[in-house]
């Protein structure tokens, strides 16, 4: 008889960090994509909000740094309890549009502010929001938004499977912030690594990614 069809790779919508872009995220996930080859593929999208140009930015800027929401005018601090956060609705709509246009996707992978956004999407998905048909999320250097207007995302334990990657020496999003986000989920898997603010893909993390993703692999031949 015919050989069994290989299970297709999982598809993850990838959400970059603040001051990044889809292209920058692709550049920084080479090791991860290699580690996941054949098991999962990443499709990165740009956040809808370009940041005000800074001195260090390429003036020709075909790839401006971007953000998913702001805690102040054109700025973002993860620790700030922003009274008037701006831009989140457009970003949720951008994620919904990407899921619809480039789907189907199995899950999300978010880094830093992108992980915070992915966690919000998980909360909406767990409440039955039909715009976000994803089954899980991998959240690297995530945090819960401190903006009171965003508090509703974390009110109920979020019943969607998540893998949280926490860098012990992360100087941008301190490890306790990422652990606090994990506690907002019903059954979080938390993996700590000794490094800083990046997406790790060494042997120990590769094993954790693959073990987590294995739970969602489509059955052979589908």
LUMNU-392596 format. One record per residue (C-alpha): residue number from 1; x, y, z. Coordinates in nm, 2 decimals, decimal comma, padded with zeros to 4 digits. Layout:
<nubas>
sero / x / y / z
NUM / X / Y / Z
...
</nubas>
This chain:
<nubas>
sero / x / y / z
1 / 00,00 / 00,00 / 00,00
2 / 00,10 / 00,37 / -00,02
3 / 00,33 / 00,50 / 00,25
4 / 00,14 / 00,70 / 00,51
5 / 00,13 / 01,07 / 00,44
6 / 00,36 / 01,28 / 00,66
7 / 00,17 / 01,49 / 00,91
8 / 00,17 / 01,85 / 00,79
9 / 00,37 / 02,10 / 00,99
10 / 00,18 / 02,31 / 01,23
11 / 00,14 / 02,68 / 01,12
12 / 00,21 / 02,95 / 01,38
13 / 00,12 / 03,32 / 01,33
14 / 00,42 / 03,50 / 01,47
15 / 00,39 / 03,84 / 01,64
16 / 00,71 / 04,05 / 01,68
17 / 00,81 / 04,27 / 01,97
18 / 00,79 / 04,64 / 02,02
19 / 01,04 / 04,83 / 01,79
20 / 01,06 / 04,52 / 01,57
21 / 00,89 / 04,41 / 01,24
22 / 00,80 / 04,09 / 01,06
23 / 01,13 / 04,10 / 00,88
24 / 01,34 / 04,17 / 01,20
25 / 01,16 / 03,88 / 01,37
26 / 01,24 / 03,65 / 01,08
27 / 01,60 / 03,75 / 01,10
28 / 01,61 / 03,67 / 01,47
29 / 01,43 / 03,33 / 01,46
30 / 01,66 / 03,15 / 01,22
31 / 01,78 / 02,90 / 01,49
32 / 01,42 / 02,85 / 01,61
33 / 01,29 / 02,79 / 01,26
34 / 01,57 / 02,54 / 01,20
35 / 01,48 / 02,36 / 01,53
36 / 01,11 / 02,34 / 01,43
37 / 01,17 / 02,24 / 01,06
38 / 00,92 / 01,98 / 00,95
39 / 00,72 / 02,02 / 01,27
40 / 00,61 / 02,38 / 01,26
41 / 00,64 / 02,69 / 01,04
42 / 00,63 / 03,05 / 01,14
43 / 00,44 / 03,32 / 00,94
44 / 00,52 / 03,67 / 01,07
45 / 00,31 / 03,98 / 01,03
46 / 00,39 / 04,34 / 01,08
47 / 00,22 / 04,54 / 01,36
48 / -00,01 / 04,81 / 01,22
49 / 00,16 / 05,10 / 01,39
50 / 00,50 / 05,24 / 01,27
51 / 00,69 / 05,41 / 01,55
52 / 00,79 / 05,77 / 01,53
53 / 01,13 / 05,77 / 01,36
54 / 01,42 / 05,77 / 01,61
55 / 01,78 / 05,88 / 01,55
56 / 01,90 / 05,52 / 01,51
57 / 01,64 / 05,43 / 01,24
58 / 01,72 / 05,39 / 00,88
59 / 01,60 / 05,72 / 00,72
60 / 01,52 / 05,53 / 00,39
61 / 01,30 / 05,31 / 00,62
62 / 01,13 / 05,05 / 00,40
63 / 01,11 / 04,85 / 00,73
64 / 01,03 / 05,09 / 01,01
65 / 01,01 / 04,96 / 01,37
66 / 00,66 / 04,90 / 01,48
67 / 00,44 / 04,84 / 01,78
68 / 00,11 / 04,67 / 01,87
69 / -00,01 / 04,94 / 02,11
70 / 00,13 / 05,24 / 02,29
71 / 00,12 / 05,33 / 02,66
72 / 00,19 / 05,70 / 02,58
73 / 00,20 / 05,91 / 02,27
74 / 00,42 / 05,71 / 02,03
75 / 00,59 / 05,53 / 02,32
76 / 00,56 / 05,21 / 02,52
77 / 00,67 / 05,09 / 02,86
78 / 00,57 / 04,74 / 02,97
79 / 00,56 / 04,85 / 03,34
80 / 00,34 / 05,15 / 03,28
81 / -00,02 / 05,15 / 03,40
82 / -00,13 / 05,35 / 03,10
83 / -00,44 / 05,56 / 03,16
84 / -00,51 / 05,59 / 02,78
85 / -00,34 / 05,30 / 02,59
86 / -00,38 / 05,35 / 02,21
87 / -00,38 / 05,12 / 01,91
88 / -00,48 / 04,78 / 02,05
89 / -00,81 / 04,74 / 01,87
90 / -00,63 / 04,79 / 01,53
91 / -00,38 / 04,52 / 01,63
92 / -00,65 / 04,27 / 01,73
93 / -00,81 / 04,34 / 01,39
94 / -00,48 / 04,29 / 01,21
95 / -00,43 / 03,95 / 01,38
96 / -00,79 / 03,85 / 01,30
97 / -00,73 / 03,96 / 00,93
98 / -00,41 / 03,76 / 00,91
99 / -00,58 / 03,45 / 01,06
100 / -00,85 / 03,48 / 00,80
101 / -00,64 / 03,57 / 00,49
102 / -00,33 / 03,35 / 00,55
103 / -00,49 / 03,07 / 00,75
104 / -00,56 / 02,82 / 00,87
105 / -00,32 / 02,86 / 01,16
106 / -00,29 / 02,62 / 01,45
107 / -00,15 / 02,86 / 01,70
108 / 00,04 / 03,18 / 01,79
109 / 00,40 / 03,25 / 01,87
110 / 00,46 / 03,59 / 02,03
111 / 00,78 / 03,77 / 02,15
112 / 00,77 / 04,04 / 02,41
113 / 00,49 / 04,29 / 02,33
114 / 00,38 / 04,04 / 02,06
115 / 00,36 / 03,77 / 02,34
116 / 00,15 / 04,01 / 02,54
117 / -00,08 / 04,06 / 02,24
118 / -00,10 / 03,68 / 02,18
119 / -00,21 / 03,63 / 02,54
120 / -00,49 / 03,88 / 02,49
121 / -00,59 / 03,69 / 02,18
122 / -00,59 / 03,37 / 02,38
123 / -00,83 / 03,53 / 02,63
124 / -01,07 / 03,63 / 02,36
125 / -01,04 / 03,29 / 02,20
126 / -01,11 / 03,12 / 02,53
127 / -01,43 / 03,33 / 02,56
128 / -01,54 / 03,21 / 02,22
129 / -01,45 / 03,50 / 02,00
130 / -01,48 / 03,36 / 01,65
131 / -01,22 / 03,59 / 01,49
132 / -00,93 / 03,39 / 01,66
133 / -00,94 / 03,02 / 01,56
134 / -00,62 / 02,91 / 01,73
135 / -00,56 / 02,62 / 01,96
136 / -00,25 / 02,73 / 02,16
137 / 00,02 / 02,99 / 02,20
138 / 00,40 / 03,00 / 02,26
139 / 00,47 / 03,32 / 02,46
140 / 00,84 / 03,43 / 02,48
141 / 00,92 / 03,71 / 02,72
142 / 00,55 / 03,79 / 02,76
143 / 00,39 / 04,01 / 03,02
144 / 00,04 / 04,12 / 03,12
145 / -00,06 / 04,48 / 03,02
146 / -00,07 / 04,71 / 03,32
147 / -00,32 / 04,94 / 03,15
148 / -00,65 / 04,93 / 03,36
149 / -00,84 / 04,93 / 03,03
150 / -00,68 / 04,60 / 02,95
151 / -00,75 / 04,44 / 03,29
152 / -01,05 / 04,25 / 03,16
153 / -00,83 / 04,02 / 02,96
154 / -00,69 / 03,87 / 03,28
155 / -01,00 / 03,86 / 03,50
156 / -01,07 / 03,49 / 03,44
157 / -00,81 / 03,22 / 03,41
158 / -00,75 / 03,17 / 03,04
159 / -00,83 / 02,82 / 02,93
160 / -00,60 / 02,78 / 02,63
161 / -00,28 / 02,58 / 02,63
162 / 00,03 / 02,79 / 02,65
163 / 00,41 / 02,75 / 02,66
164 / 00,58 / 03,04 / 02,84
165 / 00,96 / 03,10 / 02,78
166 / 01,12 / 03,30 / 03,05
167 / 01,47 / 03,45 / 03,04
168 / 01,63 / 03,46 / 03,38
169 / 01,85 / 03,75 / 03,28
170 / 01,60 / 03,94 / 03,06
171 / 01,67 / 04,31 / 03,12
172 / 01,38 / 04,43 / 02,91
173 / 01,09 / 04,21 / 03,04
174 / 01,20 / 04,09 / 03,38
175 / 01,14 / 03,72 / 03,45
176 / 00,87 / 03,79 / 03,72
177 / 00,66 / 03,97 / 03,47
178 / 00,66 / 03,67 / 03,24
179 / 00,58 / 03,43 / 03,53
180 / 00,29 / 03,66 / 03,63
181 / 00,15 / 03,63 / 03,28
182 / 00,18 / 03,25 / 03,30
183 / -00,03 / 03,25 / 03,62
184 / -00,32 / 03,41 / 03,41
185 / -00,36 / 03,07 / 03,23
186 / -00,53 / 02,75 / 03,35
187 / -00,25 / 02,51 / 03,26
188 / 00,06 / 02,70 / 03,16
189 / 00,39 / 02,52 / 03,08
190 / 00,68 / 02,74 / 03,19
191 / 01,03 / 02,70 / 03,06
192 / 01,31 / 02,91 / 03,21
193 / 01,64 / 02,97 / 03,03
194 / 01,95 / 03,14 / 03,16
195 / 01,96 / 03,40 / 02,88
196 / 01,81 / 03,75 / 02,82
197 / 01,57 / 03,91 / 02,58
198 / 01,56 / 03,68 / 02,28
199 / 01,39 / 03,37 / 02,15
200 / 01,61 / 03,08 / 02,26
201 / 01,65 / 02,77 / 02,05
202 / 01,93 / 02,56 / 02,21
203 / 01,88 / 02,19 / 02,27
204 / 01,69 / 02,23 / 02,60
205 / 01,44 / 02,48 / 02,45
206 / 01,41 / 02,28 / 02,12
207 / 01,30 / 01,98 / 02,32
208 / 01,04 / 02,19 / 02,52
209 / 00,90 / 02,35 / 02,20
210 / 00,87 / 02,01 / 02,03
211 / 00,71 / 01,84 / 02,33
212 / 00,46 / 02,11 / 02,36
213 / 00,38 / 02,13 / 01,99
214 / 00,34 / 01,75 / 01,97
215 / 00,02 / 01,78 / 02,16
216 / -00,14 / 01,97 / 01,86
217 / 00,01 / 01,77 / 01,57
218 / -00,26 / 01,67 / 01,32
219 / -00,32 / 01,30 / 01,29
220 / -00,12 / 01,12 / 01,02
221 / -00,27 / 01,15 / 00,67
222 / -00,49 / 01,45 / 00,74
</nubas>
